[in-house]
Amino acid sequence: MSVETIVQQKANVLIEALPYIQRFNRKIIVVKYGGSAMTDEELKKNVIKDVTLLKLVGFKPIIVHGGGKEISKWVSKTGMEPRFINGLRVTDEDTMEIAEMVLGKVGKQLVRHVEALGVKAVSISGKDGMTLRCKKKYADGEDIGFVGEITDVDTKLLFDLIENDYLPIVSPIGMDENYQTYNINADDAACAIARAVNAEKLAFLTDVEGVYKDPEDKESLISELRVTEAEQLIRKGNIGGGMLPKISNCIDAIHNGVSRVHILDGRIPHCLLLEIFTNKGIGTAILNDTDNKFYHE
């Protein structure tokens, strides 16, 4: 391949990204950061580079991160056995203390990576500024300890950080009206924050390629899915397991004003940039029934 061809290909990539940069300039995008992209150092660096680039070209990103594997590791180190009911971590007082410690550590690590790329970042807990107010959550009526269900999002601190050119990095810890601390599912936190800040996009980094029409057929990946189509797939039983609550969260976010939700395979380097800035994308984009496609082919 000649030098001229390589240069032209690079130029074409930049031109392809231009309409998307124009369309989403100064818009908020919430990135739920989780899965293998949190545990693999090279993937972690790629994700942070992606989010930093989004900010530098005019987006207003917010990162919401989990830390489940790291929490389980530290719970085990203390001699306790991690327990889950319906996908929710059973959180006693000791586990809550570990979770808050680990999530705080993860947030500061992400700040370090972002700052190293020349962008200002601040790690906050949902407790800061009472950003995430919650109540006790039950799993099918069963008490699972200090697990919270978000009742309200106070956006003031998030908007203050964004307006002062900081990239907010949020850990899913909240408090109730009595200032009791609760661990919150990171997907739930990302959706609640995206709704509250009226985000243009919400992106989930996961360990799956996206949504399949047929879960048994890896060739049936759906690149773009309307809300009514997603609801039909749920009713037909095509979506189940761990993907079901995630898709339900996506649908809820769209119904509450988020323009588009993206489900991406965080194991693919630079998946955020490929999905947001290219015509075809690589994951599944979920949008409302009246939204127009932004393809520029």
N, C-alpha and C positions, 0 to 999 in steps of 0.2 A: 504494500500500500504506500503510495507516494505521500510526501510531506504535505503537498497541496490538498490531497484527499482528506488526510487526518485533520488539517486545519479547518476545512470546509465542514466536516462532521461536527467538530466542536462548535463552530459558528451556528450550525443548524440547531444544535441542542440549546444554545442560548436564545436563539430566535423562537424556538418552540416554547421556551419558558416565559417569554415576555408577556403574552396575554394573561397568564396566570399571576405574574407579579403585579401587573396593572389591576387585575380584577380584585386581588386580595390585599393590596397595599393598605396599610394602617388598620387591617382587620385582625381580630383576636383569633388565635388558633390554640386550642387546648390539646396537649399531647399527654396521653396516659402512657407512662413509661413502665414496662414490666416485661416478664418473660426472660428468655435467654439473653436478650439485649442488656439485661441488668447484671448478669453474672459473667459474661464473656467480655474481657477488657477491650478487645479490638472492636467488638460491636458497640460497646458503651461509648468509645471514642467517636465512632461513626455517627451514632445518634446525636451526641452532643454537637458534633460538627454540623449536622443537618439543622438542628434547632437554632444554632447560632447563626447559620447562614440565613435561615428564615427571618430572623430578627434584623440582620444587617441589610436585607433587601426590602424591609418595610413592614413585615408582619409583626404582630404583637403576640409572641408565644407565651404560654403558661405551661409549665411541666407539673403534672401530678404523678407522683411515683408510689409504687408499692415497695415491698421488701420481704415478701412472704418466705422465700427460701432462706434468706439470711436470718429472719426471726426464728424459723424452725431450727436452724443450726444452733443458735444461741440457747434456745429453749432446751434442746437436747444436751448441750454442754452443761447445763445446770442440773441434769439428772431427771428432768421432766420429759414426758412423752407428748409431742404435739398432737392435738386432737381437733378433728373437724366434724361438723354436722352440717349436711347440705352445703358443703363447700365453704362454710364459715368457721373461722378459727374459734375454738372454745377459749375464752380469754379470762382467766382468773386474775387476781391482783398481781401476782408475780409475773405472769405472762404479759400483762399490760405494761408493767415497768420495763420489761425486756423489749417489747414492741416499740415503745416510745424511744428508748435508747437507740435501737437499731435504725429506726426510720430517721431519727435526727442525724445519725452518722452518715446514712446514705445521702441525705439531702446536702450535707456539707461536702461530701465527696463530689457530688454533681456540680456544686458551686465552684469547686476547685477546677474542674474540667472546663467549665464555661469561662471562668475568669482567665484561664490560660490561653484562651482564644481571643481575648481582648474585649469581652462583653461583660458588663456588670450584672451580677446575679445575687439574689437573696433567697436563702432557704427559710421557709416558715412552716410552722405547724398550723393545722386548722384551729388550734387553740389561740393562736396569736390574733389579737383583735376580734376574738370570737368569730373568726371567719366561718368555721363550720360548727353550727349549733345542732345538737342531735338529741335523740332520746334512745332509751334502751331498745335493742332489737332482739326479737325472738326467732328461733328456727322452728317453724311449724308448732308454735306454742311452747317450745322447750327453752328454758333459760340457758343461755350460752355465755353468761358472764358479761364482761365489759365490752360488748360489741354494740356499736351505735348505728342508728338510722338517722340520716340527715333530715332535719326539719326546716332549716333556714341557712342561707349563705349570706354573710355580710361581705359585700364586695369592696368596701372602702379601702382596706389595706392593699388588696390586689390592684385596684385602679391607681392608688397612690404610687405603688412601685412601678407600674407600667408607665405612668405619666412622667416619672422621674428617670426613665430610661433603664430600669432594672428588669431583668428576666426573673419572674417569680417561680420558685420551685417549692411545691406544696406537698407535705406529708399528710396522709389521711388520718389525722388524730383530731378529735373534736371534744366538746364539752356540752353537758346538758345545763338546764337552768339552775342547777345546784352546784355547777362547776366541777362535776364529776367527769373524769377523763374516760374517753371511749376510743377503741380501735374501730376504724371504718373501712369497709371494703373499698379498695382504690378505684375500681371501676365506678362504683356508686359516687365516690367523691368527684371523679373527673366529670361525670355526667351532670352532677348538681352544680359544679362550678361553671361548666360550659353553658348551662341554661341561665345561670344567674348573671354572667357577664355578657350574655347574648353573643356567644362565639360564632364566628362564621364557619369554623370547622372544628371537629373533634376527631382526633386520631388515636386509635388503640394500637399499640405495639404488642403483638401476641406471638405465640409459637405455632400459628397456623397461617396458611396462605391467604385465607379469606373465607367467604361463604360459598358453599357448594350447593348446587341444585340437588345433587345426589351425593351424600357424604361418602358413599363407597366408590364414587367415580371421581378421581383426581383431575379428570379432564373437564369437569362440569363447573369449574370455578366461575362465579358470577362477578363481572367487573363493575357493573352498576346495577343497583337494586332500588326500586321505588318502595316507599313505606308499605303500601298496600300489598306489594309482592312479598315483602318480608313477612308481613302478618299472615299471608296465605301459606308460606313455607312452614311457619310455626304451627298453624292449624293442621296442616297435612302431616306433621311429624318429621319433616325433613331437617329441622333444626332441633338438636337436643343436647344433652350433656352440659359441659361447661360453656358452650357457645350460646345456649338458650338465654341465660340471664344477661349475657353481653349484648345479644341482639335486642332483647327487650329494653335494655338501657338505651341502646341506639335509637330505637323507635320512639321512646319517651323523649329523648333529647330533640329529635326532629319535630315532634309534636309541640315542643316547648320553645321553638324558635331557632334552634341550631340549624344552619343551612345545610351542612353535609357532615356525615360521619364516615370515617375511613377505618377499615379493619385491615391491618398490615402485618406481614410476617417480619418481625423484628430481627430475624436471623439473616435477612438479606441486607447486605451493606447498603446504606443510604436509601433505604426503602421509603422514607418520608419524602425525599426529594423526587424520587422516581414516580411516586403516586401523585404528588401535588403539582409537579412541573412538567409532566409529559402527557401527551394526548391519551394514551391507552392506560397508563398506570400499571400497577402490579398487584394490587389487592382488591378489596371490594369497597365501593363507595355507596353509601346509603343516602338517599335524598328524598325530599317530599314529592308528592305526586305532581305538583305544579312547577317544580324547579326546572330550569332549562339546563341542558348540557352545556359545558364550557369547552367542548372540544373545538379546536381550531385546525382543521385538517385541510 
